[in-house]
Amino acid sequence: MIATALAGIARHGRLALVAGLLAGLTLPDLAALIRPWLPHLVALLLFLTAFRIGLRQAAGSLAEARSSLVLVAVFQLAMPMAALVIFWSLGLMATTFAIAVMLMLTAPGVSGGAAFTALLGRDPAPALRVQIAGMTVFPLTVMPILWATPALGNIADVLAASGRLLVVITIASGLGFALRRLIPAPDLRQVDGLNAMALFVIVIGLMAAVGPALRADPVLVLQWLLGVCAVNFGLQIACFMILRGRVAMDPTGPSIIAGNRNVALFLLALPAATTDPLLIFIGVYQVPMFLTPIAMRWLYAPRPDPKAAF
């Protein structure tokens, strides 16, 4: 019965994300209760994703590893520096939106990127490789943007937070890979069901700050929502169009990572004076992030092979 229930949840995993967003907005007490457990839930999600993929598929070939590092350099170094130049030339460097976007672009891929890719029926391994590579080199790629914008905070604190996250990713992924060796042929529908349940609970906690802000100033929340959707979905579309047909790997996972970053990482490192104005951005940012498997399905959904009809 449990196996059947998990398979059913997996089939409707995208609806679970919508339900989580609505619950996070309408049940602020529940969201506040879940929020302290978010690091543990993210670790669980990483464990389940690593178990689903397996070490061999996650490691990939040497060529795929090089491609992942190139993508990370573009995502976490070239993109934030380009944004810095654009905002500086427009005189917007001091605005909260500019700071939030630069932080978002500097961050590595969100932990649920591989799970989102799996919900879309695409290969989640490239997303996991880019995510792990991005977290590994984050202490290096974050330095230029922090040096160029010292108002963002103390570089030592950010690097310490990055190190803690890297340890969590290593342990959770390692345990998942080890369990996959013990269970080499799991029922992936059940694993996807567990992933969907973890994402449902996580999104509730991440929306803890949005509900009160929506009731206090709905127009402001709408403005932030439009801005983050434009950035998030715009980056995904641009990345997919550029990578499609130009790389050997499935571009879905890397494209999802391009627009969905672990910006909450900076809450662990930057001073409250810097992060407090960004809480509304981080909260609203969860909307396009967790709607990606639904809103971007038109772009990522597997297309039938025309040759199969003959």
C-alpha positions as CSV (number, residue, x, y, z in Angstrom):
1,M,0.0,0.0,0.0
2,I,2.9,2.4,0.8
3,A,4.5,1.6,-2.5
4,T,1.3,2.4,-4.4
5,A,0.8,5.6,-2.4
6,L,4.4,6.8,-3.2
7,A,4.0,6.0,-6.9
8,G,0.8,8.0,-6.9
9,I,2.5,10.9,-5.2
10,A,5.3,10.7,-7.8
11,R,2.8,10.9,-10.7
12,H,1.3,14.1,-9.2
13,G,4.6,15.5,-7.8
14,R,4.2,18.9,-9.6
15,L,0.9,19.4,-7.9
16,A,2.5,18.8,-4.5
17,L,4.8,21.8,-5.1
18,V,1.8,24.0,-5.8
19,A,0.1,22.7,-2.6
20,G,3.3,23.5,-0.7
21,L,3.4,27.0,-1.9
22,L,-0.3,27.6,-1.0
23,A,0.2,26.0,2.4
24,G,3.3,28.2,3.0
25,L,1.2,31.3,2.2
26,T,-1.9,30.4,4.1
27,L,-0.5,28.5,7.1
28,P,2.2,30.8,8.6
29,D,2.3,29.0,11.9
30,L,3.1,25.7,10.1
31,A,5.7,27.4,7.9
32,A,7.4,28.9,11.1
33,L,7.4,25.4,12.6
34,I,9.1,23.8,9.6
35,R,11.6,26.6,9.0
36,P,14.1,25.5,11.7
37,W,14.2,22.0,10.2
38,L,15.0,23.2,6.6
39,P,18.7,22.3,6.7
40,H,17.8,18.7,7.8
41,L,15.1,18.5,5.0
42,V,17.5,19.7,2.4
43,A,20.1,17.1,3.5
44,L,17.3,14.4,3.2
45,L,16.5,15.6,-0.3
46,L,20.2,15.4,-1.3
47,F,20.3,11.9,0.1
48,L,17.2,10.8,-1.8
49,T,18.5,12.4,-5.0
50,A,21.9,10.7,-4.7
51,F,20.3,7.4,-4.0
52,R,18.0,7.7,-7.0
53,I,20.9,8.6,-9.4
54,G,23.7,6.4,-8.1
55,L,27.4,7.3,-8.0
56,R,28.3,5.9,-11.5
57,Q,25.7,8.0,-13.3
58,A,26.4,11.1,-11.1
59,A,30.1,11.0,-11.7
60,G,29.7,10.7,-15.5
61,S,32.6,10.8,-17.9
62,L,35.7,13.1,-17.8
63,A,34.2,15.2,-20.6
64,E,31.0,15.7,-18.6
65,A,33.0,16.7,-15.6
66,R,34.8,19.4,-17.6
67,S,31.5,20.6,-19.0
68,S,30.1,20.9,-15.5
69,L,33.0,23.0,-14.4
70,V,32.7,25.3,-17.4
71,L,29.0,25.7,-16.7
72,V,29.8,26.6,-13.1
73,A,32.3,29.2,-14.2
74,V,29.7,30.8,-16.4
75,F,26.9,30.5,-13.8
76,Q,28.7,31.6,-10.7
77,L,31.4,33.9,-12.0
78,A,30.6,35.3,-15.4
79,M,26.9,35.9,-14.7
80,P,27.2,37.8,-11.4
81,M,30.1,39.9,-12.8
82,A,28.0,40.8,-15.9
83,A,25.1,41.7,-13.7
84,L,27.4,43.9,-11.6
85,V,28.6,45.8,-14.7
86,I,25.0,46.2,-15.9
87,F,23.7,47.5,-12.5
88,W,26.7,49.8,-12.1
89,S,26.2,51.3,-15.5
90,L,22.6,51.9,-14.8
91,G,23.3,53.4,-11.4
92,L,21.4,50.7,-9.6
93,M,24.2,49.1,-7.5
94,A,22.8,50.4,-4.2
95,T,19.2,49.0,-4.8
96,T,18.0,46.0,-2.9
97,F,17.0,44.3,-6.1
98,A,20.5,44.6,-7.6
99,I,22.1,43.2,-4.5
100,A,19.7,40.4,-4.3
101,V,20.1,39.4,-7.9
102,M,23.9,39.5,-7.7
103,L,23.8,37.3,-4.6
104,M,21.5,34.9,-6.3
105,L,23.7,34.6,-9.4
106,T,26.8,34.1,-7.2
107,A,25.2,31.2,-5.3
108,P,25.6,27.5,-6.4
109,G,22.6,25.6,-7.7
110,V,19.6,24.9,-5.5
111,S,19.6,21.6,-3.7
112,G,16.3,20.5,-5.3
113,G,17.6,21.1,-8.9
114,A,18.1,17.4,-9.6
115,A,14.7,16.5,-8.0
116,F,13.0,19.1,-10.2
117,T,14.7,17.6,-13.3
118,A,13.5,14.1,-12.3
119,L,9.9,15.5,-11.9
120,L,10.1,16.6,-15.5
121,G,11.1,13.2,-16.7
122,R,14.6,14.2,-17.7
123,D,18.0,13.0,-16.6
124,P,18.8,14.5,-13.2
125,A,22.5,13.5,-13.2
126,P,23.8,16.6,-15.0
127,A,22.0,18.8,-12.5
128,L,23.5,17.0,-9.6
129,R,27.0,17.2,-11.1
130,V,26.7,20.9,-11.7
131,Q,25.3,21.4,-8.2
132,I,28.1,19.5,-6.5
133,A,30.8,21.2,-8.7
134,G,29.3,24.6,-8.0
135,M,29.4,24.1,-4.2
136,T,32.9,22.7,-4.4
137,V,34.3,25.8,-6.1
138,F,32.0,28.3,-4.5
139,P,34.7,29.5,-2.1
140,L,36.7,30.6,-5.2
141,T,33.9,31.9,-7.4
142,V,32.3,34.0,-4.6
143,M,35.5,36.0,-4.0
144,P,35.4,38.5,-7.0
145,I,31.8,39.5,-6.4
146,L,32.4,40.0,-2.6
147,W,35.6,41.9,-3.3
148,A,33.8,44.2,-5.9
149,T,30.8,44.7,-3.5
150,P,32.1,44.8,0.1
151,A,28.7,45.9,1.3
152,L,27.5,42.3,0.8
153,G,29.4,41.2,3.9
154,N,32.5,39.5,5.4
155,I,34.1,37.1,3.0
156,A,35.4,34.9,5.8
157,D,31.8,34.3,7.1
158,V,30.5,33.4,3.6
159,L,33.4,31.0,3.0
160,A,32.8,29.3,6.4
161,A,29.1,28.9,5.5
162,S,30.1,27.5,2.1
163,G,32.4,25.0,3.8
164,R,29.6,23.8,6.2
165,L,27.2,23.3,3.2
166,L,29.9,21.4,1.3
167,V,30.3,19.0,4.3
168,V,26.5,18.5,4.4
169,I,26.4,17.8,0.6
170,T,29.3,15.4,0.8
171,I,27.9,13.4,3.7
172,A,24.3,13.3,2.4
173,S,25.3,12.4,-1.1
174,G,27.8,9.9,0.1
175,L,25.2,8.1,2.2
176,G,22.8,8.1,-0.8
177,F,25.4,6.6,-3.1
178,A,26.4,4.0,-0.5
179,L,22.7,2.9,-0.1
180,R,22.3,2.7,-3.9
181,R,25.2,0.2,-4.0
182,L,23.3,-1.9,-1.4
183,I,20.0,-1.6,-3.4
184,P,21.2,-1.5,-7.0
185,A,17.7,-1.6,-8.6
186,P,15.2,0.4,-6.4
187,D,11.7,1.3,-7.5
188,L,12.4,4.8,-8.8
189,R,8.7,5.7,-8.6
190,Q,8.8,5.3,-4.8
191,V,12.0,7.4,-4.6
192,D,10.4,10.1,-6.7
193,G,7.4,10.0,-4.4
194,L,9.6,10.6,-1.4
195,N,11.4,13.4,-3.2
196,A,8.0,15.0,-3.9
197,M,7.0,14.8,-0.3
198,A,10.3,16.3,0.9
199,L,9.9,19.2,-1.6
200,F,6.3,19.8,-0.4
201,V,7.5,20.2,3.2
202,I,10.5,22.3,2.3
203,V,8.6,24.8,0.2
204,I,6.2,25.4,3.2
205,G,9.1,26.4,5.4
206,L,10.8,28.6,2.8
207,M,7.6,30.6,2.4
208,A,7.5,31.6,6.0
209,A,8.3,35.3,5.4
210,V,6.0,35.8,2.3
211,G,2.6,35.3,4.0
212,P,3.0,38.2,6.4
213,A,4.5,40.4,3.7
214,L,1.7,39.7,1.4
215,R,-0.9,40.7,3.9
216,A,1.0,43.9,4.8
217,D,1.9,45.1,1.3
218,P,0.5,43.0,-1.5
219,V,1.6,45.4,-4.2
220,L,5.3,45.3,-3.1
221,V,5.2,41.5,-3.0
222,L,3.7,41.4,-6.6
223,Q,6.5,43.7,-7.8
224,W,9.1,41.4,-6.3
225,L,7.4,38.4,-7.7
226,L,7.4,39.8,-11.3
227,G,11.0,40.7,-10.9
228,V,12.2,37.3,-9.7
229,C,10.1,35.4,-12.2
230,A,11.6,37.4,-15.0
231,V,15.1,36.7,-13.8
232,N,14.6,33.0,-12.9
233,F,12.6,31.9,-16.0
234,G,14.6,34.2,-18.3
235,L,17.9,32.6,-17.3
236,Q,16.4,29.1,-17.7
237,I,15.1,29.8,-21.2
238,A,18.3,31.5,-22.3
239,C,20.5,28.7,-21.0
240,F,18.4,25.9,-22.5
241,M,18.3,27.6,-25.9
242,I,22.1,28.1,-25.9
243,L,22.9,24.6,-24.7
244,R,20.4,22.7,-26.7
245,G,22.2,20.8,-29.5
246,R,25.6,22.2,-28.4
247,V,26.5,19.8,-25.5
248,A,26.4,16.1,-25.1
249,M,24.6,16.2,-21.8
250,D,20.8,16.8,-21.4
251,P,20.6,20.6,-21.0
252,T,17.5,20.5,-18.8
253,G,19.3,20.1,-15.4
254,P,21.9,22.8,-16.1
255,S,19.2,25.2,-17.4
256,I,17.2,24.6,-14.2
257,I,20.3,25.3,-12.1
258,A,21.0,28.5,-14.1
259,G,17.8,30.1,-12.8
260,N,17.5,28.4,-9.4
261,R,20.2,29.1,-7.0
262,N,20.8,28.4,-3.3
263,V,20.6,32.1,-2.3
264,A,19.4,31.1,1.2
265,L,23.1,30.2,1.7
266,F,23.9,33.8,2.4
267,L,21.4,33.9,5.3
268,L,23.9,31.8,7.2
269,A,26.8,34.1,6.6
270,L,25.9,37.7,5.9
271,P,25.0,40.2,8.7
272,A,21.4,40.7,9.5
273,A,21.6,44.3,8.4
274,T,22.3,43.0,4.9
275,T,20.0,40.0,4.8
276,D,16.9,41.5,6.4
277,P,15.9,43.6,3.4
278,L,16.5,40.5,1.2
279,L,14.1,38.2,3.1
280,I,11.2,39.2,0.8
281,F,13.3,38.4,-2.2
282,I,14.4,35.0,-0.8
283,G,10.8,34.2,0.1
284,V,9.2,35.2,-3.2
285,Y,12.1,33.6,-5.1
286,Q,10.6,30.2,-4.0
287,V,7.6,30.8,-6.2
288,P,9.2,30.5,-9.6
289,M,11.7,28.0,-8.2
290,F,9.1,25.5,-7.0
291,L,6.8,26.2,-10.0
292,T,9.6,25.4,-12.4
293,P,8.5,21.7,-13.0
294,I,5.0,23.1,-14.0
295,A,5.6,26.5,-15.5
296,M,8.6,25.4,-17.6
297,R,7.3,22.0,-18.7
298,W,6.6,23.5,-22.1
299,L,10.3,23.9,-22.5
300,Y,11.7,20.8,-20.8
301,A,9.1,18.1,-21.4
302,P,10.5,15.2,-23.4
303,R,9.4,15.4,-27.0
304,P,8.4,12.3,-29.0
305,D,10.9,11.1,-31.5
306,P,9.4,11.6,-34.9
307,K,11.3,8.6,-36.2
308,A,9.4,6.4,-33.8
309,A,6.3,6.8,-35.9
310,F,7.8,5.0,-38.8
